């Protein structure tokens, strides 16, 4: 299992930016695919962005061009840079680790609130 701890959430006005961080422990971080997910009240948990162990990235259509996922294997950390935030980006954001399609761990989540 992988232990994941997110940070960086908060309250921001529409158009603003936030950077989320997720620190991993308990596994060889560089071998894991890392993803950011979000869940708004009453909604399912949806994929926001993913970065593979080789550094390939993929994004939900709703965040393309505004969000950027990156990783620093020397710090066992994955980041989500969020720009041009919109009220509909308000949600709890979760970090997830996986390898060969098997989920290795979820973080506890960090709240992002975007005011209009």
C-alpha positions, 0 to 999 in steps of 0.5 A: 500500500501507498500512503498519500497526503494531499495539501494546498487546497483552499478558497480562491476567487474565480480566475485564480490559481492553486497548486495541490501537492500529494506526498507519497510514502510506503512504495517506490514512488517512481513506479506508480501512476499518479492521478488527481480526482475530484468529488463535488457534493452529490457527484461521483468521484471523477478523474481530473488528471493522470501522470504515468510512471514514464511521465505521460499525462492525460486530462479531463476535457473540462480542465484541459488548458487550465490544469497541469499535473507533474511529478518530482520523483526525488520528492515522492510528490505529485502536483496539480497546478490549477489556473483560471479556476471556475466555481464548477471546479469546487470539490474535494480533490483526491490523490491516487496511486496505481500500478498495473491497473491496481489501486495502491492508495488514496489520499484523504482529500483536500477541499478546493472552493472557488467563489464567483 
